[in-house]
Amino acid sequence: MPRRKLLLAVPAVLPFEQALAQNAPIRILVGAPAGGSTDTLARNLATEMGRQLGRTVVVENRPGAGGNIAADAVAKAAPDGNTLLMSFTSHAINASLYPSLPFDPIKDFTPLTCVATSPSILVANPAVPAKDVRELIALAKAKPGQLNFAIGAVGSSLHLAGDAFKMQSGAYIVNIPYRGTAPALQDVLAGQVELMFAAVGNAQSQIRAGKLKALGVTSAKRLPAFPDVPAIAEVLPGYESSAWFGLFGPGNMNPELAKKLSDAARQAIATPEVKKRLETEGAVPVGNSPEEFARFVQAEIPRWAKVVRFAGAKPE
């Protein structure tokens, strides 16, 4: 009688101890080009996170479709801890900005931690006759449609910060789209466009040089770097529009593996070196728990959906 082979089922997901012991590097996919804020934050995190895990952690850029290309790759990756995503506010915005996505922004990801938030700042060309947010709203209402916002990327958090401002203030300000933050900012500096919501890191040198006028910050409170610039929320209660950057794994990740990766990332964020590098980029380190981050992302999706509907924004 022929001997029958015994077939053993192989688990689809390795135990977390084995997964972390693999020799292959952990890849953090970034849905933005090299040199941008998301890429820089990911690289700041990767080195120290690798030390915490005793593994090589590398950053791989997969820009395009507002971060969806990188997100889709991670959503479809094995949940073994070797492929992670450094995403940003667009992860929540895209849920309503795009008519359909090849992944579910909640079910297909395992939230690990929010790495940092990055408030933006409302800047104006110095020729604009408004010294603060209250005067800007009055000016915009007196001259509806005569003031313009420079938009570096349609559907970005900076674009929707402006639309949230218009939605809450009732001011009519026209959006002027650009292909990138740099040309948008250049036209505000040149006086071709009056206003812009800009990342603090991109605008702070021009503000300090007097080439741009800072009217308000999008954080709930004033920023230590600009204590004399009011929070927009001081005029529009409840207004807040900080960009955020978070680390995700694929969905259905082993809870122990997810905790191991989250702990390593949070320990990395807490080190003085990483904190200093994040703050230099104009970011506020966070490092919250996976549960806190999951609740945050779930709340962000409907919040931004209201702004997307108001704006009528469409993906580029």
C-alpha positions in Angstrom: 0.0 0.0 0.0 1.6 3.3 -1.0 2.6 5.6 1.8 0.5 8.8 1.8 2.1 12.2 2.4 0.9 14.1 5.4 0.1 17.7 4.4 0.3 20.4 7.1 -1.5 23.7 6.8 0.9 26.6 6.9 -0.4 29.7 8.7 -0.8 32.7 6.4 0.7 35.0 9.1 3.8 34.3 11.0 3.9 34.6 14.8 5.1 38.1 15.6 8.4 36.8 17.1 9.2 35.1 13.8 8.0 38.0 11.7 10.3 40.4 13.5 13.2 38.0 13.3 13.2 37.9 9.5 16.3 39.3 7.8 14.4 41.3 5.2 14.2 45.0 6.0 11.0 46.6 7.1 9.7 48.9 4.4 7.8 52.1 5.2 6.0 53.2 2.0 5.4 56.9 1.6 2.8 58.1 -0.9 4.7 61.4 -1.6 7.9 62.3 -3.3 11.3 62.4 -1.6 12.1 65.6 0.3 8.5 66.4 1.2 7.2 66.6 4.8 5.8 63.1 4.9 9.0 61.6 3.5 11.2 63.6 5.9 9.1 62.5 8.9 9.3 58.9 7.8 13.0 59.0 7.4 13.4 60.6 10.8 11.4 57.8 12.3 12.9 54.9 10.4 16.4 55.0 11.7 15.5 55.1 15.4 12.6 52.7 15.0 15.1 50.2 13.4 17.3 50.6 16.5 14.4 49.8 18.7 13.5 46.7 16.8 17.0 45.5 15.9 16.0 45.6 12.2 16.8 47.6 9.2 13.9 50.0 8.4 13.9 51.6 5.0 11.7 54.3 3.4 10.3 53.7 -0.1 8.6 56.5 -2.0 5.5 55.6 -4.1 4.0 59.0 -4.9 0.8 59.5 -6.9 -3.0 59.7 -6.6 -2.9 61.7 -3.3 -1.1 58.9 -1.5 -3.5 56.2 -2.8 -0.8 54.2 -4.7 1.3 53.6 -1.6 -1.8 53.0 0.6 -3.1 50.4 -1.9 0.2 48.5 -1.9 0.2 48.3 1.9 -3.5 47.4 2.0 -2.7 44.4 -0.2 0.6 43.4 1.6 0.9 40.5 3.9 0.2 41.5 7.5 3.6 40.3 8.7 5.0 43.6 9.8 7.5 43.9 6.9 5.4 46.5 4.9 4.1 49.7 6.7 2.6 52.9 5.5 3.5 56.4 6.6 0.3 58.3 5.6 -1.0 61.7 6.1 -4.3 63.7 6.3 -5.2 62.6 2.7 -5.8 59.1 4.1 -9.0 60.6 5.6 -9.7 63.2 2.9 -9.5 60.6 0.1 -12.3 58.6 1.5 -14.8 61.3 0.3 -12.6 63.0 -2.3 -12.4 59.9 -4.6 -15.6 58.4 -5.9 -14.1 54.9 -5.3 -11.0 53.5 -3.8 -9.3 50.1 -4.3 -9.2 49.7 -0.5 -11.2 50.5 2.6 -9.3 53.3 4.6 -10.5 51.7 7.9 -10.8 47.9 7.4 -7.7 47.4 5.3 -5.3 49.0 7.7 -4.0 48.5 11.2 -3.4 51.9 12.9 -0.1 51.9 14.8 0.4 55.5 16.0 0.0 59.1 15.0 3.6 60.2 14.5 3.0 64.0 14.4 0.7 66.8 13.6 1.6 69.9 11.6 -0.4 73.0 11.9 -0.5 75.4 9.0 -0.5 79.2 8.9 -2.6 81.6 7.0 -0.3 84.0 5.2 -1.0 87.1 3.1 1.0 89.3 0.8 2.0 92.4 2.9 -0.1 94.5 0.5 -3.4 92.9 1.7 -5.1 95.5 4.0 -5.9 93.2 6.8 -3.7 92.7 9.9 -5.6 89.7 11.4 -8.3 87.1 10.7 -11.2 89.3 11.8 -10.2 92.0 9.4 -9.6 89.5 6.6 -13.1 88.1 7.0 -14.6 91.6 7.0 -12.6 92.5 3.9 -13.6 89.3 2.1 -17.3 89.9 2.8 -17.0 93.5 1.7 -15.3 92.4 -1.6 -16.7 88.9 -2.3 -14.8 87.0 -4.9 -12.0 89.6 -5.1 -9.5 87.9 -2.9 -7.8 84.6 -3.9 -6.3 81.6 -2.1 -3.3 80.0 -3.8 -3.8 76.1 -3.6 -0.6 74.0 -3.9 -2.5 70.7 -4.5 -6.2 70.2 -5.0 -7.6 68.0 -2.3 -4.7 68.5 0.1 -5.1 69.4 3.7 -3.9 72.9 3.0 -6.5 73.3 0.3 -9.3 72.0 2.6 -8.0 74.2 5.5 -9.0 77.2 3.3 -12.4 75.7 2.4 -13.0 74.9 6.1 -12.2 78.6 6.8 -14.6 79.8 4.1 -17.3 77.3 5.2 -17.1 78.5 8.9 -16.6 82.2 8.2 -19.0 82.7 5.3 -16.4 84.6 3.3 -16.2 84.1 -0.4 -12.5 83.7 -1.5 -11.6 82.2 -4.8 -9.3 79.2 -5.1 -6.4 79.4 -7.6 -4.9 75.9 -8.0 -1.2 75.4 -8.7 0.9 72.3 -9.4 2.8 72.3 -6.2 3.4 74.4 -3.0 6.5 76.2 -4.3 4.9 78.0 -7.3 1.8 78.8 -5.2 3.9 80.4 -2.5 6.0 82.2 -5.0 3.0 83.9 -6.5 1.8 85.0 -3.0 5.3 86.5 -2.4 5.1 88.3 -5.7 1.6 89.6 -5.0 -0.1 87.7 -7.9 -2.3 86.0 -5.3 -3.2 87.5 -2.0 -3.5 84.5 0.4 -2.4 81.0 1.2 -2.6 78.4 3.9 1.1 77.2 4.1 3.0 74.7 6.1 4.8 76.5 8.9 8.2 75.1 7.8 7.7 76.4 4.3 6.6 79.9 5.3 8.4 80.8 8.5 11.6 82.3 6.9 9.5 84.6 4.7 7.3 85.6 7.6 10.3 86.5 9.8 11.8 88.4 6.9 8.6 90.5 6.5 7.9 89.1 3.0 4.7 87.5 4.2 2.1 88.6 6.7 1.0 85.9 9.2 -2.7 86.3 10.0 -3.5 83.1 12.0 -2.5 79.5 12.7 -4.8 76.5 12.2 -3.9 74.8 15.5 -6.4 75.0 18.4 -3.9 77.2 20.3 -1.1 79.6 19.4 2.2 78.1 18.3 5.3 78.6 20.5 7.2 79.6 17.4 4.7 82.4 16.6 3.2 83.5 20.0 2.0 86.8 18.6 0.0 85.1 15.8 -3.5 84.3 17.0 -5.1 80.9 16.4 -7.9 81.2 13.9 -10.1 79.5 16.5 -9.9 82.7 18.6 -12.2 84.3 15.9 -13.9 81.1 14.6 -14.5 78.9 17.6 -13.8 75.2 17.0 -11.8 75.8 13.8 -8.8 73.5 13.6 -7.1 72.1 10.6 -3.7 70.6 11.4 -2.2 68.1 9.0 -1.3 64.7 10.6 1.1 62.0 9.8 0.5 58.4 10.9 2.0 54.9 10.7 -0.2 52.0 9.6 0.2 48.3 8.9 -2.0 46.2 6.6 -5.4 45.1 8.0 -5.8 42.0 10.2 -2.3 42.3 11.7 -1.6 40.1 14.7 -2.3 42.3 17.8 1.0 41.4 19.4 2.9 42.2 16.3 1.0 45.5 15.9 1.8 46.4 19.5 5.5 45.6 19.0 5.7 47.9 16.0 3.6 50.6 17.7 5.8 50.5 20.8 9.0 50.8 18.7 7.6 53.7 16.8 6.4 55.5 19.9 9.7 55.0 21.7 11.5 56.4 18.6 9.2 59.5 18.6 9.9 60.1 22.3 13.7 60.2 21.8 15.2 63.7 22.1 16.9 63.4 18.6 13.7 62.5 16.8 11.6 65.0 18.7 14.0 67.7 17.8 14.0 66.8 14.1 10.2 66.7 14.0 10.0 70.1 15.7 12.5 71.5 13.2 10.1 70.5 10.4 7.4 72.5 12.1 5.7 69.3 13.4 4.4 68.5 16.9 5.4 64.9 18.0 2.4 62.8 19.1 3.1 59.0 19.5 -0.3 57.9 20.8 -1.6 54.4 21.2 -3.1 52.3 18.4 -6.5 52.5 20.0 -6.3 56.3 20.2 -5.1 56.6 16.7 -7.8 54.3 15.4 -10.5 56.5 17.0 -8.9 59.6 15.6 -8.9 58.3 12.0 -12.5 57.2 12.3 -13.5 60.7 13.4 -11.4 62.4 10.7 -13.2 60.8 7.8 -16.7 62.3 8.4 -15.1 65.6 9.5 -13.3 66.1 6.2 -16.3 64.7 4.2 -18.2 67.8 5.2 -15.5 70.1 3.9 -15.1 68.1 0.7 -18.9 68.4 0.0 -18.8 72.1 0.7 -15.8 72.6 -1.6 -17.0 70.4 -4.3 -13.4 69.3 -4.6 -12.5 66.7 -7.3 -9.2 64.7 -7.5 -6.6 66.0 -10.0 
